[in-house]
Each structure stands twice: as C-alpha cells, then as structure tokens.
Amino acid sequence: MAMTSTTGEVEALATAACLFHGFSDRSRLAIVQHLSTGEHRVVDLTGHLGLAQSTVSKHLACLLDCGIVAMRAEGRSSWYSLAHPEATMRLLSAAEELLGLTGDAVALCPRFRVEVTS
C-alpha cells in the first residue's frame, strides 16, 4: 500500500525539517547553548566559542531565519537571545533523552556520521 500525504502534511514536514536544520550544526548548537544563559553579542559568542565573527554571524542568521533566535538592537550593538527559551530547552532535553536511549546508534550511523575532531 502506497503512502500518500496531503499538501498540508507535506508543508508541515517541510517546516519541521527547516526547524531541525537550525539545530543540525555543532556550532549552531553551541550558540544555542550559550544563549540559554542569556543575551550575547556576536563578539561575546566569538570569544566563547573560538569561532570567526563571519562564522558566528552566518549561524546566527540561520537561527534567526528558523525562529530559534531573536535579536534586539541597542545603540550600535545587536543582542541575540533564544526566541522561545523554555520550549528550546525542552526540545534539547528531549533530544538528550533520545540520544541516551539510542546509545551509539546515532554516532555510528554511516549516513549522518560526523567526525569529531578535538
């Protein structure tokens, strides 16, 4: 039996995929983790994460587009924060729980394995 999806279901899945794309990069996850402690400027994040300003700005733009991060201007500075901190932390907590249940399955997945470098 073939599975069929309605246009609404397809759009909902596409939207969910876009949201998860925001969390799909190690640097973006690190930014989200830092923002969970409060507002930061790009310069703060570059110092905390050891990433180039252009890299942090690129990832913040993605997180802004996904609705994960909010930005407010104060003078010449832009301050970034989690747009929905409680919901974001619940999602990350659920992801952590799922990672605990899957054990090494995610890390060993040949399709999506990410090499860890120190």
Contacts in CASP RR format, 6 or more apart in sequence:
PFRMAT RR
TARGET T0000
AUTHOR 0000-0000-0000
METHOD contacts of the structure
MODEL  1
MAMTSTTGEVEALATAACLFHGFSDRSRLAIVQHLSTGEHRVVDLTGHLG
LAQSTVSKHLACLLDCGIVAMRAEGRSSWYSLAHPEATMRLLSAAEELLG
LTGDAVALCPRFRVEVTS
5 13 0 8 1.000
18 66 0 8 1.000
19 66 0 8 1.000
19 67 0 8 1.000
19 68 0 8 1.000
21 62 0 8 1.000
21 66 0 8 1.000
22 28 0 8 1.000
22 62 0 8 1.000
22 63 0 8 1.000
22 66 0 8 1.000
22 68 0 8 1.000
23 29 0 8 1.000
23 32 0 8 1.000
23 68 0 8 1.000
23 91 0 8 1.000
23 92 0 8 1.000
23 95 0 8 1.000
25 59 0 8 1.000
25 62 0 8 1.000
26 114 0 8 1.000
27 49 0 8 1.000
27 51 0 8 1.000
27 55 0 8 1.000
27 56 0 8 1.000
27 59 0 8 1.000
28 59 0 8 1.000
28 62 0 8 1.000
28 63 0 8 1.000
30 49 0 8 1.000
31 45 0 8 1.000
31 49 0 8 1.000
31 56 0 8 1.000
31 59 0 8 1.000
31 60 0 8 1.000
31 63 0 8 1.000
31 69 0 8 1.000
32 63 0 8 1.000
32 68 0 8 1.000
32 69 0 8 1.000
32 82 0 8 1.000
32 88 0 8 1.000
32 92 0 8 1.000
34 40 0 8 1.000
34 44 0 8 1.000
34 45 0 8 1.000
34 48 0 8 1.000
34 49 0 8 1.000
35 69 0 8 1.000
35 80 0 8 1.000
35 81 0 8 1.000
35 82 0 8 1.000
36 82 0 8 1.000
36 85 0 8 1.000
36 88 0 8 1.000
36 89 0 8 1.000
38 81 0 8 1.000
38 82 0 8 1.000
39 72 0 8 1.000
39 79 0 8 1.000
39 80 0 8 1.000
39 81 0 8 1.000
40 48 0 8 1.000
40 79 0 8 1.000
40 80 0 8 1.000
40 81 0 8 1.000
41 77 0 8 1.000
41 78 0 8 1.000
41 79 0 8 1.000
41 80 0 8 1.000
42 53 0 8 1.000
42 56 0 8 1.000
42 57 0 8 1.000
42 60 0 8 1.000
42 78 0 8 1.000
42 80 0 8 1.000
43 53 0 8 1.000
45 51 0 8 1.000
45 56 0 8 1.000
45 60 0 8 1.000
45 80 0 8 1.000
46 52 0 8 1.000
46 53 0 8 1.000
46 56 0 8 1.000
49 56 0 8 1.000
60 69 0 8 1.000
60 71 0 8 1.000
60 80 0 8 1.000
63 69 0 8 1.000
64 70 0 8 1.000
64 71 0 8 1.000
67 83 0 8 1.000
68 82 0 8 1.000
68 83 0 8 1.000
68 84 0 8 1.000
68 88 0 8 1.000
69 80 0 8 1.000
69 81 0 8 1.000
69 82 0 8 1.000
69 83 0 8 1.000
70 80 0 8 1.000
70 81 0 8 1.000
70 82 0 8 1.000
70 83 0 8 1.000
71 78 0 8 1.000
71 79 0 8 1.000
71 80 0 8 1.000
71 81 0 8 1.000
72 78 0 8 1.000
72 79 0 8 1.000
72 81 0 8 1.000
73 79 0 8 1.000
82 88 0 8 1.000
99 106 0 8 1.000
106 112 0 8 1.000
107 113 0 8 1.000
END
